[in-house]
Amino acid sequence: MTAIQDFIDDTARSVAFLSRVPVPQRHFIGHDGRLSRAVRAFPLAGVLIVLPAAALAAVLSAFHAPPALLAFATLALQVLVTGALHEDGLSDSADGIGGGRDRESALVIMKDSRVGSYGVVALVLSFGLRAAAIAALATVLTPSALGMALLAVAAASRTAMVWHWSLLPPARRDGVAASVGEPERGATTFALISGALIAALLLLPHGTVLAFALALAAAIIAVLTFDRIAMRKIGGHTGDTIGATQQLAEMSVLFALALAL
């Protein structure tokens, strides 16, 4: 029972960290604010966070809403629930990595609350690619299958965050990511396995093994490519690059599914 309660607490803490969803304070009693173990629940937390948007997509699909309208409404609700947390990370990472002359200038730019041209372009591409992919999926999947596919993407993209976080050292010692601790090895392994299983269980009944394999490959390539860029430009991860990883993985997986299904 203790292990189950610990996982419930980790899930609640992960939901609170990854979204603007209010979480009961009882899950934080005696908690020191570190997420080293709680990252194991990121895949499940992603599913819970995206559940309202996935339900909306399914309902709109059932009522034969225009695919583009369905896609943007789904993304709008998703952003409301997350508080655009991951989009902010993508924008800041694009500005810093794209506009920084060196490591220090890149990190300074990433801390700046203003949005530059690289950040704007990244956000336009993120919303455009995701909306186009969701609209494409809405034309080939049943309403329930569409909702399940979006939940699978949610699990996969939050798993990608943990992987990125665990592979790279902190780029700055006083950042948000560093302050909440490094992912434990066991928690990372649990997140990677559970994330893949959750995505498979949600996607395979409505798709194909090939589609799942392509989506998995797309996520892996996106994370590893971004890891190389982040390591070369800023020397590790930050809270912004962790959020950017979620966006890149979500874009990649949706793109692959739209092509394969």
C-alpha distance (Angstrom), angle and dihedral (degrees) to the residues before:
residue distance angle dihedral
M1 . . .
T2 3.79 . .
A3 3.81 91.3 .
I4 3.81 90.8 50.0
Q5 3.80 92.1 48.9
D6 3.79 90.3 48.2
F7 3.79 90.6 53.9
I8 3.81 91.5 47.5
D9 3.81 88.9 51.8
D10 3.81 90.8 48.1
T11 3.78 90.5 50.6
A12 3.80 92.0 50.0
R13 3.81 91.4 47.9
S14 3.79 90.6 48.4
V15 3.80 91.7 51.0
A16 3.80 89.7 50.5
F17 3.82 91.9 48.7
L18 3.81 95.4 46.5
S19 3.79 100.3 41.1
R20 3.80 147.5 18.5
V21 3.81 92.6 -106.1
P22 3.83 110.3 130.5
V23 3.80 111.5 -118.3
P24 3.84 125.0 -162.6
Q25 3.79 112.5 -99.8
R26 3.80 92.4 -129.0
H27 3.80 88.4 80.0
F28 3.81 90.2 62.3
I29 3.80 100.6 48.3
G30 3.79 107.3 129.0
H31 3.80 91.8 0.3
D32 3.82 116.7 140.9
G33 3.81 94.5 -153.9
R34 3.80 95.7 -106.6
L35 3.80 120.3 131.9
S36 3.80 99.7 -165.2
R37 3.81 91.7 119.7
A38 3.80 98.8 24.0
V39 3.81 92.9 67.7
R40 3.80 87.2 79.6
A41 3.81 86.6 75.3
F42 3.83 96.0 51.3
P43 3.84 94.5 101.7
L44 3.81 92.9 52.1
A45 3.80 91.0 41.9
G46 3.80 88.8 53.8
V47 3.80 90.5 54.8
L48 3.81 91.7 50.2
I49 3.81 92.5 47.0
V50 3.80 94.3 50.3
L51 3.82 95.0 40.5
P52 3.86 94.5 96.1
A53 3.81 92.1 49.8
A54 3.80 92.2 45.6
A55 3.82 90.3 50.0
L56 3.81 90.2 49.9
A57 3.80 90.7 50.8
A58 3.79 90.9 50.8
V59 3.81 92.8 48.8
L60 3.81 93.4 47.3
S61 3.80 90.0 47.7
A62 3.80 90.8 50.7
F63 3.81 88.7 54.0
H64 3.82 90.7 48.4
A65 3.78 95.5 -116.2
P66 3.82 114.9 179.9
P67 3.83 107.5 -85.6
A68 3.81 94.7 -123.9
L69 3.81 92.0 50.1
L70 3.80 90.4 47.8
A71 3.79 92.0 49.9
F72 3.79 97.0 49.9
A73 3.82 93.0 42.6
T74 3.81 89.1 52.3
L75 3.80 92.3 49.8
A76 3.81 91.5 45.3
L77 3.81 92.2 55.9
Q78 3.79 90.8 44.1
V79 3.81 90.6 53.7
L80 3.81 91.5 47.9
V81 3.81 90.7 54.0
T82 3.81 95.0 46.3
G83 3.79 95.5 38.3
A84 3.84 87.9 -126.8
L85 3.80 86.1 -74.9
H86 3.80 95.7 148.4
E87 3.79 93.8 39.6
D88 3.80 88.1 55.3
G89 3.80 89.4 53.2
L90 3.79 91.3 49.9
S91 3.80 92.1 49.5
D92 3.81 94.6 47.5
S93 3.80 92.3 45.2
A94 3.80 91.8 50.4
D95 3.80 91.8 49.6
G96 3.80 94.0 46.8
I97 3.77 99.4 41.0
G98 3.78 93.6 38.6
G99 3.79 98.7 42.1
G100 3.80 104.6 29.1
R101 3.80 116.0 106.1
D102 3.78 91.6 -157.0
R103 3.79 140.6 -5.7
E104 3.79 96.5 -77.9
S105 3.79 95.7 46.3
A106 3.81 90.6 47.0
L107 3.82 91.7 53.5
V108 3.82 91.1 47.3
I109 3.80 91.0 51.9
M110 3.80 91.3 48.5
K111 3.82 90.6 56.1
D112 3.82 91.7 50.8
S113 3.81 111.1 102.1
R114 3.81 91.8 -147.1
V115 3.81 119.1 97.3
G116 3.79 119.6 -128.6
S117 3.78 133.0 -162.3
Y118 3.82 94.0 -87.5
G119 3.79 90.3 53.0
V120 3.80 93.2 48.6
V121 3.80 92.3 49.7
A122 3.82 90.7 48.1
L123 3.81 91.8 52.1
V124 3.81 93.2 46.9
L125 3.80 90.5 50.7
S126 3.81 92.1 45.5
F127 3.78 95.7 51.9
G128 3.79 93.1 38.4
L129 3.80 96.0 50.1
R130 3.79 94.4 42.8
A131 3.80 93.3 46.5
A132 3.80 92.2 48.0
A133 3.81 91.6 48.9
I134 3.81 94.1 47.2
A135 3.81 90.3 47.9
A136 3.80 89.7 51.3
L137 3.81 91.8 49.1
A138 3.81 90.7 49.0
T139 3.80 89.8 61.0
V140 3.82 95.4 54.0
L141 3.81 105.1 31.7
T142 3.79 131.3 69.2
P143 3.82 115.3 -114.0
S144 3.81 93.0 -100.9
A145 3.81 92.4 45.2
L146 3.80 90.5 51.2
G147 3.80 91.2 52.8
M148 3.80 91.8 48.0
A149 3.80 91.3 48.6
L150 3.80 91.4 53.6
L151 3.80 90.5 50.1
A152 3.80 89.9 50.1
V153 3.79 89.4 52.6
A154 3.80 89.5 49.6
A155 3.80 92.0 54.2
A156 3.80 93.0 45.4
S157 3.80 95.3 48.7
R158 3.83 93.9 48.8
T159 3.80 88.9 48.4
A160 3.80 87.8 54.1
M161 3.80 89.2 56.3
V162 3.80 91.6 57.8
W163 3.80 92.0 46.8
H164 3.81 93.2 51.3
W165 3.79 90.8 45.0
S166 3.81 92.4 51.9
L167 3.81 97.4 44.3
L168 3.80 98.8 54.6
P169 3.82 132.4 53.1
P170 3.82 119.7 -122.0
A171 3.80 111.7 -80.9
R172 3.81 89.9 -150.7
R173 3.79 128.8 22.7
D174 3.80 95.5 -144.6
G175 3.81 98.2 51.2
V176 3.79 130.4 111.9
A177 3.80 93.8 -103.9
A178 3.80 92.4 51.1
S179 3.80 92.6 46.4
V180 3.81 93.8 58.4
G181 3.81 94.1 49.5
E182 3.78 136.8 -112.3
P183 3.82 119.5 -69.1
E184 3.78 113.1 -95.9
R185 3.80 114.3 -118.0
G186 3.80 92.4 -120.8
A187 3.80 92.4 47.1
T188 3.80 90.9 50.0
T189 3.80 92.1 50.4
F190 3.80 90.8 48.2
A191 3.81 91.1 49.9
L192 3.81 93.2 49.3
I193 3.81 94.2 48.7
S194 3.80 96.8 40.5
G195 3.80 91.9 44.2
A196 3.80 92.1 53.9
L197 3.81 91.6 45.4
I198 3.81 94.1 48.2
A199 3.80 91.3 48.5
A200 3.81 91.4 47.9
L201 3.80 94.2 47.7
L202 3.80 91.4 49.8
L203 3.79 97.5 42.3
L204 3.81 109.2 33.9
P205 3.85 97.5 64.2
H206 3.81 88.2 59.1
G207 3.80 101.6 31.0
T208 3.77 142.2 29.8
V209 3.78 135.7 -84.1
L210 3.81 88.1 -116.6
A211 3.80 91.8 55.1
F212 3.79 91.0 49.9
A213 3.81 91.8 47.4
L214 3.81 92.1 49.9
A215 3.80 91.5 47.6
L216 3.80 91.1 49.8
A217 3.80 91.7 47.6
A218 3.81 91.0 48.7
A219 3.81 91.6 52.7
I220 3.81 92.5 47.9
I221 3.80 93.1 49.0
A222 3.81 91.8 46.8
V223 3.81 93.5 51.3
L224 3.80 96.5 44.1
T225 3.80 92.8 45.9
F226 3.79 92.6 49.2
D227 3.82 90.5 45.4
R228 3.80 90.4 57.9
I229 3.79 91.6 48.6
A230 3.81 94.0 47.1
M231 3.79 92.7 46.5
R232 3.78 92.4 49.8
K233 3.81 96.0 44.6
I234 3.82 104.4 36.4
G235 3.80 105.7 7.8
G236 3.80 99.2 -115.5
H237 3.77 145.0 -14.4
T238 3.79 133.3 -39.6
G239 3.78 132.7 -178.0
D240 3.80 86.9 -94.1
T241 3.80 94.8 53.9
I242 3.80 90.3 48.2
G243 3.81 89.2 55.4
A244 3.80 90.9 43.9
T245 3.81 89.4 53.6
Q246 3.80 89.9 57.6
Q247 3.79 90.5 52.9
L248 3.80 94.4 45.9
A249 3.80 91.7 48.3
E250 3.81 92.1 47.2
M251 3.79 91.7 50.1
S252 3.80 92.6 46.6
V253 3.80 95.9 47.4
L254 3.80 93.9 45.7
F255 3.81 90.2 47.3
A256 3.81 91.5 51.1
L257 3.80 93.2 47.0
A258 3.79 92.3 48.5
L259 3.80 89.1 54.0
A260 3.80 96.3 43.5
L261 3.82 103.8 41.0
